Amino acid sequence: AAARAGDSARANLASTFVNGLVNAGFGTDLLMTVEGNEWLYKNKDHGMLSAAASLGLVTLWDVEEGLTKIDKFLHSTDDNVKAGACLAIGVVSANVRHEADPPAALLPEYLDDDDADGAASRTPLVVKCAATAALGIAYAGCARDDAKELLMPLVETADDATLAAHAALALGEIYVGTCDSEVAAGIVQRLMEAPDADLDLPMSKFLALGLALVFFGAMDRADATLEALKTIDHEIGRYAAVALEGCAYAGTGNVLKIQRMLHICAERLVTTASSSPGASAAESKTDGPANGAADDGRTASAAGPPGGAEEAKSSSAAAASGPPAGPHQPEAAAARPSSPAKDPKHQSVAVLGIALVTAGEDVGAEMALRTFDHLLHYGEAAVRRAVPLALALLKVCNPEYAVVDAMSRLTHDADAEVASNAILGLGLLGCGTNNSRVAGLLRQLAEHARDANHLFVVRIAQGLLHAGKGLVTVTPFHSDRFLCNKNAAAGLLVVLHAALDAKHTLLDKYHYLLFHLAAALMPRMLLTVDEDALELVPASVRVGQAVETVGQAGKPKTITGFQTHTTPVLLGVADRAELANDDFLPVSNTLEGVVILRPNPDAASRHEAAETTPPAAGSGAPTTTTTPASPGTTAAPDESESGAPSAEALEAAGSDATPPDADSK
């Protein structure tokens, strides 16, 4: 009975997320906005947190109406409901700037342990964590000093490691890509001083991610922080270093960094226990960075089993213990004793780093797809588990046939974590597209799912696929995939890093981390408005597949296979739009999102001239008119230069008309 109750609560929680994602931005649904709030109390404990927070997704971007519906939950006696209401305030304010600034006005009181009278009133930890996450979502990319003043003390002095991790993550989102030295120094100091017991917690990984986000796209400006991270003895130091390096070079296509990540993925950190009594039970074999960048690519992309240099170095150990642990024996390697000092999580982050560095660049992305295929065949278990998430990051909201097919095969992998991540990856691949093929695959997985966790992830993926009923996207790239929205990238990375350890985060009590996707949700419509009143103006546009025109001479076609529509119109990730006529001139270079149009004065003058000027008789080129023949008469045939009438004239003259004989002339 307890198991059935748990499955029922898990099913209700999944329905909560699906409902929030599908109705994102619509302002109404059939679960949370109806009278009575019955659905809220069909969830248990931390499930009520996500149920209340889903109200923020339903009323996304509508701050005034959303706060009216959320306010009643702020006064609840249940801590989880109150925490969900705090999180909903941040979600509804994502990517929106309101003159009243509700998050800054309402959330600080839930981070302060003193009430208005100065008496100590201990705020529950779950409420503090939710309010902290809400600030990060609401002010992503804003670099707000008042938010820093609220969150920095939590990073530096909070007794609870989970709260410090939430605060560091929120600061990373708020200061994403700014290289703020104060925020970076505070997080590094926390990582250095925290006891190992705190750093071993699942949520402590978000301290590292928060630090990495601060240097998103910063490239070599992150070098000093990378050196500081080398002083951390705990394995989280490597995790933070790899995450920081991947974020710092995101979207650059830097080949040397890709090789560096491949080198990390090729490391053999854990070997199987030796059968000989004198051998070590858990011997670590690691390829050091001294092998050079040229060796990195060879190691990761070799068609045969990797580690030729390793075999030479450890031939005696291999002879005693058999072949090294490879991807074909992941279960055996996991079952035997391993070194507790070696944590493969940083290898998973390296796989995500490859996708981050190559994202947004077509040639690099194609090469990365081949590399991921090699990693699936020859990588360690931690590497294989991250490959579906990396594929999803590389092709987010772009369900290409080949990638969907590869992901579909991975959903049936023997490793449960690979399968779970592949299911979530399918949802991210088709996020907001309503792709019928992905929908069919997820439907089959839902019908045959035997594991409650897999069914939960399938439901989340279905919600992502139909997010906003097909009207929103979470892709971070815009302006013809030329620019990266750092807020959206930060929200995506939070979910992907949580999925690397889903058993202790998304599938445990930290499922509300999924709401960080609100920072990435954006409409995918093309809207055209006039220059003066900013009112919608219907304009004729051609929408087709984008064509690369760099380096081509003249004015080559920028789209192919286009269809002509009238705005507003939906655009996919690989689609491009251009105006079908010259009646309007766009203010921006690319037609995406909201585009301001101004009337084309040349086109207006041409239309006026065409309307006011009557056609001039007898001027210009001579016109030929054909008068149809009336019954009983013979029409004058049209003479050609040879003197013979045309076939049309003969037919009009009647069947008894014969062409004049040339000799009679």
C-alpha positions as CSV (number, residue, x, y, z in Angstrom):
1,A,0.0,0.0,0.0
2,A,2.8,2.4,0.8
3,A,4.5,1.6,-2.5
4,R,1.2,2.3,-4.3
5,A,0.8,5.6,-2.5
6,G,4.4,6.5,-3.4
7,D,3.8,5.7,-7.1
8,S,0.6,7.7,-7.0
9,A,2.4,10.7,-5.5
10,R,5.1,10.4,-8.1
11,A,2.5,10.2,-10.9
12,N,0.8,13.3,-9.5
13,L,4.1,15.1,-9.4
14,A,4.8,14.2,-13.0
15,S,1.3,15.5,-14.0
16,T,2.1,18.8,-12.2
17,F,5.2,19.4,-14.3
18,V,3.5,18.4,-17.5
19,N,0.6,20.7,-16.8
20,G,2.9,23.6,-16.0
21,L,5.1,23.1,-19.1
22,V,2.2,22.5,-21.6
23,N,0.3,25.6,-20.3
24,A,3.3,27.8,-19.9
25,G,2.4,31.4,-20.4
26,F,-1.3,30.7,-21.1
27,G,-2.5,31.9,-17.7
28,T,-5.1,29.2,-17.2
29,D,-5.2,25.4,-16.8
30,L,-7.4,22.6,-15.4
31,L,-5.3,21.8,-12.3
32,M,-3.9,24.9,-10.5
33,T,-6.0,27.8,-11.6
34,V,-9.4,26.2,-10.7
35,E,-11.2,27.1,-7.5
36,G,-10.5,25.0,-4.4
37,N,-6.9,24.1,-5.0
38,E,-7.7,20.4,-4.8
39,W,-4.7,19.4,-6.9
40,L,-2.2,21.0,-4.6
41,Y,-3.2,18.7,-1.8
42,K,-3.0,15.6,-4.0
43,N,0.8,16.0,-3.8
44,K,2.8,15.0,-0.8
45,D,5.6,16.9,1.1
46,H,8.1,18.3,-1.4
47,G,5.7,17.5,-4.2
48,M,3.5,20.4,-2.9
49,L,6.5,22.7,-3.5
50,S,6.6,22.0,-7.2
51,A,2.8,22.0,-7.4
52,A,2.6,25.6,-6.0
53,A,5.6,26.7,-8.1
54,S,4.0,25.4,-11.3
55,L,1.5,28.2,-11.0
56,G,4.4,30.5,-11.9
57,L,4.9,28.6,-15.1
58,V,1.2,28.7,-16.0
59,T,1.2,32.5,-15.5
60,L,4.7,33.0,-17.0
61,W,5.6,36.6,-17.9
62,D,2.2,37.9,-16.6
63,V,3.5,39.4,-13.4
64,E,0.4,41.2,-12.1
65,E,-2.1,38.4,-12.8
66,G,0.4,35.8,-11.6
67,L,1.1,37.4,-8.3
68,T,-2.6,37.7,-7.6
69,K,-3.0,33.9,-7.9
70,I,0.3,33.1,-6.1
71,D,-0.3,35.5,-3.1
72,K,-2.7,33.2,-1.2
73,F,0.0,30.4,-1.0
74,L,2.5,32.8,0.6
75,H,0.4,32.7,3.7
76,S,0.0,28.9,3.9
77,T,1.0,27.2,7.1
78,D,2.7,24.4,5.2
79,D,6.4,25.1,4.6
80,N,6.5,23.3,1.3
81,V,3.5,25.3,-0.1
82,K,5.1,28.6,1.1
83,A,8.4,27.6,-0.5
84,G,6.6,26.8,-3.8
85,A,4.9,30.2,-3.7
86,C,8.3,31.9,-3.3
87,L,9.7,29.9,-6.2
88,A,6.6,30.8,-8.3
89,I,7.4,34.5,-7.8
90,G,10.8,34.0,-9.4
91,V,9.4,31.9,-12.2
92,V,6.6,34.3,-13.2
93,S,9.2,37.1,-13.3
94,A,11.7,35.3,-15.5
95,N,13.0,37.5,-18.3
96,V,10.5,40.2,-17.4
97,R,11.3,43.6,-15.9
98,H,8.4,45.1,-13.9
99,E,8.3,48.6,-12.4
100,A,7.2,47.1,-9.0
101,D,10.1,44.6,-9.0
102,P,8.2,41.9,-7.1
103,P,11.1,39.5,-6.4
104,A,13.2,42.2,-4.7
105,A,10.2,43.4,-2.7
106,L,8.8,40.0,-1.5
107,L,11.6,37.5,-1.4
108,P,14.2,39.0,1.0
109,E,12.0,38.5,4.0
110,Y,12.2,34.8,3.5
111,L,16.0,34.9,3.6
112,D,16.1,36.8,6.9
113,D,15.9,35.0,10.2
114,D,14.7,38.1,12.1
115,D,11.1,39.3,12.0
116,A,10.0,42.9,11.9
117,D,10.2,43.2,15.7
118,G,13.8,41.9,15.8
119,A,12.9,38.6,17.4
120,A,14.5,35.5,16.0
121,S,12.0,33.6,13.7
122,R,13.7,30.7,12.2
123,T,12.8,30.5,8.5
124,P,12.6,26.9,7.3
125,L,15.4,25.7,5.2
126,V,13.2,24.6,2.3
127,V,11.7,28.1,2.1
128,K,15.2,29.7,2.1
129,C,16.4,27.4,-0.7
130,A,13.3,28.1,-2.8
131,A,13.6,31.9,-2.3
132,T,17.2,31.7,-3.2
133,A,16.5,29.8,-6.4
134,A,13.7,32.2,-7.2
135,L,16.1,35.2,-7.1
136,G,18.4,33.4,-9.5
137,I,15.7,32.7,-12.0
138,A,14.1,36.1,-11.8
139,Y,17.3,38.1,-12.2
140,A,19.3,35.8,-14.5
141,G,21.8,37.9,-16.3
142,C,21.0,41.2,-14.5
143,A,24.1,41.4,-12.3
144,R,22.1,43.0,-9.5
145,D,24.1,44.4,-6.6
146,D,21.1,44.1,-4.2
147,A,20.8,40.4,-5.0
148,K,24.6,40.0,-4.4
149,E,24.2,41.6,-0.9
150,L,21.4,39.1,-0.1
151,L,23.1,35.9,-1.4
152,M,26.8,36.4,-0.7
153,P,26.5,35.9,3.1
154,L,24.7,32.6,2.4
155,V,27.5,31.4,0.2
156,E,30.2,32.4,2.7
157,T,28.7,31.7,6.1
158,A,25.6,29.5,5.7
159,D,25.8,26.4,8.0
160,D,23.8,24.3,5.6
161,A,25.8,23.2,2.5
162,T,22.6,22.8,0.4
163,L,21.6,26.4,1.1
164,A,25.1,27.6,0.2
165,A,24.9,25.6,-3.1
166,H,21.6,27.2,-4.0
167,A,22.9,30.6,-3.2
168,A,26.1,30.0,-5.3
169,L,23.9,28.7,-8.2
170,A,21.7,31.8,-8.0
171,L,24.7,34.1,-8.0
172,G,26.1,32.3,-11.0
173,E,22.8,32.8,-12.9
174,I,22.6,36.5,-11.9
175,Y,26.2,37.2,-12.8
176,V,26.4,34.8,-15.8
177,G,29.3,35.8,-18.1
178,T,30.3,38.9,-16.0
179,C,33.6,37.5,-14.4
180,D,32.6,39.2,-11.2
181,S,35.7,38.8,-8.9
182,E,33.8,39.1,-5.6
183,V,31.3,36.4,-6.5
184,A,34.0,34.1,-7.8
185,A,36.2,34.6,-4.8
186,G,33.4,33.9,-2.4
187,I,32.5,30.6,-4.1
188,V,36.1,29.5,-4.3
189,Q,36.6,30.3,-0.7
190,R,33.6,28.2,0.2
191,L,34.9,25.3,-1.8
192,M,38.3,25.5,-0.1
193,E,37.0,25.8,3.5
194,A,34.1,23.4,3.4
195,P,34.6,20.0,5.1
196,D,34.6,16.9,2.9
197,A,31.3,15.7,4.3
198,D,29.6,18.9,2.9
199,L,31.4,18.6,-0.5
200,D,30.2,14.9,-0.8
201,L,26.6,16.0,-0.8
202,P,24.8,15.9,-4.2
203,M,23.9,19.5,-4.2
204,S,27.5,20.7,-3.6
205,K,28.1,20.2,-7.3
206,F,26.1,23.4,-7.9
207,L,28.8,25.4,-6.1
208,A,31.0,24.4,-8.9
209,L,28.4,25.2,-11.6
210,G,27.7,28.6,-10.1
211,L,31.4,29.4,-10.3
212,A,31.5,28.2,-13.9
213,L,28.5,30.3,-15.0
214,V,30.2,33.5,-13.7
215,F,32.9,32.9,-16.4
216,F,30.6,31.8,-19.2
217,G,32.2,32.8,-22.5
218,A,35.1,34.5,-20.7
219,M,37.8,32.3,-22.3
220,D,41.3,33.1,-20.9
221,R,39.9,35.4,-18.2
222,A,39.1,32.3,-16.2
223,D,42.7,31.1,-16.0
224,A,43.4,32.7,-12.6
225,T,40.4,30.9,-11.1
226,L,41.4,27.6,-12.7
227,E,44.8,27.9,-10.9
228,A,43.0,28.5,-7.6
229,L,40.9,25.4,-8.0
230,K,44.0,23.3,-8.3
231,T,44.6,23.8,-4.6
232,I,41.4,22.0,-3.6
233,D,42.2,18.4,-2.6
234,H,38.6,17.1,-2.8
235,E,37.4,15.6,-6.1
236,I,34.9,18.6,-6.5
237,G,38.0,20.6,-7.4
238,R,38.4,18.7,-10.7
239,Y,34.6,18.8,-11.2
240,A,34.7,22.6,-10.8
241,A,37.8,23.0,-13.1
242,V,36.3,21.0,-15.9
243,A,32.9,22.8,-15.7
244,L,34.7,26.2,-15.6
245,E,36.8,25.4,-18.6
246,G,33.8,24.2,-20.6
247,C,31.7,27.3,-19.7
248,A,34.6,29.7,-20.3
249,Y,35.0,28.5,-23.9
250,A,31.3,27.8,-24.7
251,G,30.4,28.4,-28.3
252,T,33.9,29.2,-29.4
253,G,34.7,26.0,-31.2
254,N,38.2,26.0,-29.7
255,V,39.8,22.8,-31.0
256,L,42.5,22.6,-28.2
257,K,39.8,22.7,-25.5
258,I,37.8,20.0,-27.2
259,Q,41.0,17.9,-27.3
260,R,41.5,18.6,-23.6
261,M,38.0,17.4,-22.8
262,L,38.5,14.3,-24.9
263,H,41.7,13.6,-23.0
264,I,39.7,13.7,-19.7
265,C,37.1,11.4,-21.2
266,A,39.8,8.9,-22.2
267,E,41.2,8.6,-18.7
268,R,40.9,5.2,-17.0
269,L,40.3,6.2,-13.4
270,V,39.2,2.9,-11.9
271,T,40.3,-0.7,-12.7
272,T,38.9,-4.0,-11.7
273,A,40.2,-5.8,-8.7
274,S,43.1,-8.0,-9.4
275,S,42.9,-11.7,-9.2
276,S,46.5,-12.0,-7.9
277,P,46.8,-11.7,-4.1
278,G,49.7,-9.1,-4.3
279,A,47.9,-6.7,-6.6
280,S,46.0,-3.7,-5.4
281,A,42.3,-4.0,-5.1
282,A,41.6,-0.6,-6.6
283,E,44.5,0.6,-8.8
284,S,44.1,3.9,-10.6
285,K,45.4,4.4,-14.1
286,T,45.3,8.0,-15.4
287,D,46.7,9.5,-18.5
288,G,48.3,12.8,-17.5
289,P,48.0,16.0,-19.5
290,A,51.7,15.6,-20.5
291,N,50.7,13.5,-23.4
292,G,49.9,16.6,-25.4
293,A,46.9,17.9,-27.3
294,A,47.8,15.9,-30.4
295,D,47.5,12.6,-28.4
296,D,44.1,13.7,-27.0
297,G,42.3,13.4,-30.3
298,R,43.9,10.1,-31.2
299,T,43.0,8.7,-27.8
300,A,39.3,9.5,-28.0
301,S,38.7,8.9,-31.7
302,A,40.5,5.7,-32.2
303,A,38.4,3.0,-33.7
304,G,39.8,0.3,-31.5
305,P,39.8,0.0,-27.7
306,P,41.6,3.1,-26.3
307,G,44.7,3.0,-24.2
308,G,47.7,1.8,-26.2
309,A,50.1,3.8,-24.1
310,E,48.3,2.6,-20.9
311,E,48.7,-1.0,-21.9
312,A,52.5,-0.4,-22.4
313,K,52.7,1.2,-19.0
314,S,50.7,-1.4,-17.1
315,S,51.4,-4.6,-19.0
316,S,52.3,-6.5,-15.9
317,A,49.1,-5.5,-14.2
318,A,47.1,-6.3,-17.2
319,A,48.7,-9.7,-17.4
320,A,47.8,-10.4,-13.8
321,S,44.3,-9.0,-13.8
322,G,43.1,-9.5,-17.4
323,P,41.9,-6.8,-19.8
324,P,41.3,-3.3,-18.4
325,A,37.8,-2.4,-17.5
326,G,36.2,-1.0,-20.6
327,P,32.7,0.1,-21.7
328,H,31.8,-3.5,-22.6
329,Q,32.1,-4.5,-18.9
330,P,30.6,-1.4,-17.1
331,E,28.5,-3.6,-14.7
332,A,31.5,-5.7,-13.7
333,A,33.6,-2.7,-13.1
334,A,31.0,-1.1,-10.9
335,A,30.4,-4.3,-8.9
336,R,34.1,-4.6,-7.9
337,P,35.8,-2.5,-5.3
338,S,37.0,0.9,-6.5
339,S,39.1,3.7,-5.1
340,P,37.0,6.0,-3.0
341,A,39.3,8.9,-3.9
342,K,38.4,8.8,-7.6
343,D,35.1,10.2,-8.6
344,P,34.3,10.0,-12.4
345,K,31.7,12.8,-12.3
346,H,34.2,15.3,-13.8
347,Q,34.3,13.0,-16.9
348,S,30.6,13.5,-17.3
349,V,31.1,17.2,-17.2
350,A,33.9,16.9,-19.8
351,V,31.4,15.3,-22.2
352,L,29.0,18.2,-21.6
353,G,32.0,20.6,-22.2
354,I,32.5,19.2,-25.6
355,A,28.9,19.9,-26.6
356,L,29.2,23.4,-25.0
357,V,32.3,24.4,-26.9
358,T,31.1,23.1,-30.3
359,A,27.5,24.3,-29.9
360,G,26.3,26.9,-32.4
361,E,28.9,26.0,-35.0
362,D,27.8,23.6,-37.7
363,V,31.2,22.0,-38.6
364,G,32.2,21.5,-35.0
365,A,28.8,20.1,-34.1
366,E,29.1,17.5,-36.9
367,M,32.5,16.4,-35.6
368,A,31.2,16.3,-32.1
369,L,28.5,13.9,-33.1
370,R,31.1,11.5,-34.5
371,T,33.1,11.8,-31.3
372,F,30.1,11.0,-29.1
373,D,29.6,7.8,-31.1
374,H,33.2,6.8,-30.2
375,L,32.6,7.7,-26.6
376,L,29.5,5.5,-26.5
377,H,31.5,2.6,-27.7
378,Y,34.7,2.9,-25.7
379,G,33.9,5.3,-22.8
380,E,33.6,4.6,-19.2
381,A,30.1,4.4,-17.6
382,A,30.2,8.0,-16.4
383,V,31.1,9.1,-19.9
384,R,28.3,7.1,-21.6
385,R,25.7,8.4,-19.1
386,A,26.5,12.0,-20.1
387,V,26.5,11.4,-23.9
388,P,22.6,11.6,-24.3
389,L,22.6,14.9,-22.4
390,A,25.5,16.3,-24.5
391,L,23.6,15.3,-27.7
392,A,20.5,17.1,-26.3
393,L,22.6,20.3,-25.6
394,L,24.1,20.2,-29.0
395,K,20.8,19.9,-30.8
396,V,18.3,21.4,-28.3
397,C,14.9,22.2,-29.9
398,N,16.2,20.7,-33.2
399,P,14.9,17.1,-33.5
400,E,17.0,16.0,-36.5
401,Y,16.2,12.5,-37.7
402,A,19.7,11.0,-37.2
403,V,20.0,12.4,-33.6
404,V,16.5,11.3,-32.6
405,D,17.2,7.8,-34.0
406,A,20.4,7.6,-32.0
407,M,18.7,8.8,-28.9
408,S,15.9,6.4,-29.4
409,R,18.3,3.4,-29.3
410,L,19.9,4.8,-26.1
411,T,16.5,4.8,-24.4
412,H,16.7,1.0,-24.3
413,D,20.3,0.8,-23.0
414,A,21.1,-1.8,-20.4
415,D,22.4,1.0,-18.1
416,A,19.3,2.5,-16.4
417,E,21.0,5.9,-16.1
418,V,21.9,6.1,-19.8
419,A,18.3,5.2,-20.7
420,S,16.9,7.8,-18.2
421,N,19.1,10.5,-19.6
422,A,18.3,9.6,-23.2
423,I,14.6,9.9,-22.4
424,L,15.1,13.4,-20.9
425,G,17.4,14.2,-23.9
426,L,14.5,13.3,-26.3
427,G,12.4,15.9,-24.5
428,L,15.0,18.6,-24.8
429,L,15.6,17.7,-28.5
430,G,12.0,18.3,-29.3
431,C,11.3,21.0,-26.7
432,G,8.4,23.2,-27.8
433,T,8.2,21.6,-31.3
434,N,5.4,19.1,-30.9
435,N,7.5,16.8,-33.1
436,S,5.3,13.8,-34.0
437,R,8.1,11.3,-34.2
438,V,9.5,12.1,-30.8
439,A,5.9,12.1,-29.4
440,G,5.4,8.6,-30.8
441,L,8.7,7.3,-29.2
442,L,7.8,8.8,-25.8
443,R,4.3,7.3,-26.0
444,Q,5.7,3.9,-26.6
445,L,8.1,4.3,-23.7
446,A,5.3,5.4,-21.4
447,E,3.2,2.3,-22.4
448,H,6.1,-0.2,-21.7
449,A,7.8,1.6,-18.8
450,R,8.2,-0.8,-15.8
451,D,10.3,1.5,-13.6
452,A,8.5,4.3,-11.8
453,N,11.5,6.6,-12.2
454,H,11.6,6.0,-16.0
455,L,7.9,6.7,-16.3
456,F,8.4,9.9,-14.3
457,V,11.2,11.0,-16.7
458,V,9.0,10.1,-19.8
459,R,6.3,12.3,-18.5
460,I,8.7,15.2,-18.0
461,A,10.0,14.6,-21.5
462,Q,6.4,14.7,-22.9
463,G,5.8,18.0,-21.1
464,L,9.0,19.5,-22.6
465,L,8.0,18.3,-26.1
466,H,4.7,20.1,-25.9
467,A,5.9,23.1,-23.9
468,G,3.8,26.1,-24.4
469,K,1.6,24.0,-26.7
470,G,4.4,24.3,-29.3
471,L,4.8,28.0,-29.1
472,V,8.0,28.3,-27.0
473,T,11.6,27.3,-27.3
474,V,14.6,26.9,-24.9
475,T,17.4,27.2,-27.5
476,P,20.1,29.7,-26.3
477,F,21.1,30.7,-29.8
478,H,19.4,33.5,-31.7
479,S,20.0,36.1,-34.5
480,D,20.6,33.3,-37.1
481,R,22.4,31.2,-34.4
482,F,25.1,33.9,-34.3
483,L,24.6,35.1,-30.6
484,C,24.1,33.1,-27.4
485,N,21.6,34.0,-24.8
486,K,23.6,33.4,-21.6
487,N,20.5,33.3,-19.4
488,A,19.0,30.5,-21.4
489,A,22.3,28.6,-21.5
490,A,22.5,28.9,-17.7
491,G,19.0,27.5,-17.2
492,L,19.7,24.6,-19.5
493,L,23.0,23.8,-17.8
494,V,21.4,23.6,-14.3
495,V,19.0,20.9,-15.6
496,L,21.7,19.0,-17.4
497,H,24.1,19.0,-14.4
498,A,21.2,17.9,-12.2
499,A,20.5,15.1,-14.6
500,L,24.1,13.8,-14.3
501,D,23.1,12.7,-10.8
502,A,19.4,12.4,-11.3
503,K,19.0,9.7,-8.6
504,H,19.8,12.2,-5.9
505,T,18.4,15.4,-7.5
506,L,15.6,15.3,-10.0
507,L,14.3,11.9,-8.9
508,D,14.7,12.8,-5.2
509,K,13.4,16.0,-3.4
510,Y,15.2,18.5,-5.7
511,H,13.0,18.0,-8.7
512,Y,12.2,21.8,-8.5
513,L,15.5,22.4,-10.2
514,L,13.5,21.8,-13.4
515,F,12.0,25.2,-12.9
516,H,15.3,26.8,-13.8
517,L,14.3,26.1,-17.4
518,A,12.0,29.1,-17.0
519,A,15.0,31.4,-17.6
520,A,15.4,29.7,-21.0
521,L,11.8,29.7,-22.2
522,M,11.1,32.2,-24.9
523,P,8.4,32.5,-27.6
524,R,9.4,31.2,-31.0
525,M,6.9,33.4,-33.0
526,L,7.9,36.0,-35.5
527,L,5.9,39.1,-34.8
528,T,6.0,42.2,-36.9
529,V,5.0,45.6,-35.4
530,D,4.9,49.1,-36.8
531,E,7.4,51.7,-35.8
532,D,5.2,54.3,-34.1
533,A,2.5,52.5,-32.0
534,L,4.2,49.1,-31.9
535,E,1.0,47.5,-32.9
536,L,0.9,44.2,-34.9
537,V,1.2,44.6,-38.6
538,P,0.5,41.6,-40.9
539,A,3.4,41.2,-43.3
540,S,4.0,38.6,-45.9
541,V,7.2,36.5,-45.2
542,R,8.9,33.5,-46.7
543,V,10.0,30.9,-44.2
544,G,12.4,28.1,-45.2
545,Q,15.5,26.2,-44.3
546,A,18.5,28.5,-43.7
547,V,21.3,28.3,-46.2
548,E,24.9,29.2,-45.4
549,T,26.0,32.1,-47.6
550,V,29.3,33.1,-46.1
551,G,32.0,33.7,-48.8
552,Q,29.6,33.4,-51.7
553,A,29.7,36.1,-54.4
554,G,26.7,38.3,-55.4
555,K,23.4,37.9,-53.6
556,P,22.8,34.2,-53.1
557,K,19.6,32.8,-51.8
558,T,19.5,32.7,-48.0
559,I,16.7,30.1,-47.6
560,T,15.5,27.1,-49.6
561,G,12.3,25.2,-49.7
562,F,10.4,28.2,-48.4
563,Q,6.7,28.7,-47.9
564,T,5.0,32.1,-47.8
565,H,3.1,33.1,-44.7
566,T,1.5,36.1,-43.1
567,T,2.9,37.1,-39.7
568,P,2.7,36.1,-36.9
569,V,4.4,32.8,-37.9
570,L,6.3,30.1,-36.0
571,L,10.0,29.7,-36.6
572,G,12.0,26.5,-35.9
573,V,15.7,26.4,-34.9
574,A,16.9,25.8,-38.4
575,D,14.4,28.1,-40.1
576,R,15.0,31.6,-41.4
577,A,12.5,34.2,-42.6
578,E,12.7,37.0,-45.1
579,L,10.1,39.6,-46.3
580,A,8.3,38.4,-49.4
581,N,8.0,41.9,-50.8
582,D,9.4,45.4,-50.4
583,D,6.4,47.1,-48.9
584,F,8.2,47.3,-45.5
585,L,11.8,47.7,-44.4
586,P,12.8,45.8,-41.2
587,V,14.8,47.8,-38.6
588,S,16.8,44.7,-37.6
589,N,19.0,42.5,-39.8
590,T,17.4,39.2,-38.8
591,L,13.7,38.4,-38.7
592,E,13.3,36.7,-35.3
593,G,11.1,37.4,-32.3
594,V,9.5,40.9,-32.4
595,V,10.6,42.8,-35.5
596,I,9.9,46.5,-36.1
597,L,8.9,47.4,-39.6
598,R,8.8,50.8,-41.3
599,P,7.0,51.5,-44.6
600,N,9.2,51.6,-47.6
601,P,8.9,55.1,-49.2
602,D,10.0,53.9,-52.6
603,A,7.3,51.1,-52.6
604,A,4.7,53.6,-51.5
605,S,5.6,56.1,-54.2
606,R,5.4,53.3,-56.8
607,H,2.0,52.3,-55.7
608,E,0.7,55.9,-55.8
609,A,2.2,56.4,-59.3
610,A,0.5,53.2,-60.5
611,E,-2.8,54.2,-59.1
612,T,-2.9,57.8,-60.3
613,T,-1.3,57.5,-63.8
614,P,-3.7,56.1,-66.5
615,P,-2.2,53.9,-69.2
616,A,-1.0,56.1,-72.1
617,A,-2.7,55.2,-75.4
618,G,-0.5,54.8,-78.4
619,S,2.7,55.1,-76.4
620,G,5.3,52.6,-75.8
621,A,5.4,49.2,-77.5
622,P,2.6,48.5,-80.0
623,T,-0.1,46.3,-78.6
624,T,-1.8,43.6,-80.6
625,T,-5.4,42.9,-80.1
626,T,-7.3,40.0,-81.4
627,T,-11.0,40.4,-82.1
628,P,-13.0,37.2,-81.8
629,A,-14.8,36.2,-85.0
630,S,-18.6,36.6,-84.9
631,P,-20.7,33.8,-86.5
632,G,-20.8,34.0,-90.3
633,T,-17.9,36.4,-90.7
634,T,-14.2,35.9,-91.3
635,A,-11.8,37.5,-89.0
636,A,-8.8,39.3,-90.4
637,P,-5.9,36.9,-89.8
638,D,-2.8,38.0,-88.0
639,E,0.0,38.1,-90.6
640,S,3.4,37.1,-89.7
641,E,6.5,38.4,-91.4
642,S,6.3,35.6,-94.0
643,G,2.8,36.7,-94.9
644,A,1.2,33.5,-93.6
645,P,-1.6,33.9,-91.0
646,S,-1.0,32.3,-87.6
647,A,-2.7,29.1,-86.5
648,E,-4.8,30.9,-84.0
649,A,-6.1,33.3,-86.6
650,L,-7.0,30.4,-88.9
651,E,-8.9,28.6,-86.1
652,A,-10.8,31.8,-85.3
653,A,-11.7,32.3,-89.0
654,G,-13.5,29.0,-89.3
655,S,-12.8,25.6,-90.8
656,D,-13.6,26.7,-94.3
657,A,-10.9,29.4,-94.4
658,T,-7.9,28.2,-96.3
659,P,-4.5,29.8,-96.3
660,P,-3.7,31.9,-99.4
661,D,-1.7,30.1,-101.9
662,A,1.8,31.5,-102.2
663,D,1.7,31.2,-106.0
664,S,-1.4,33.3,-106.2
665,K,0.6,36.3,-105.0
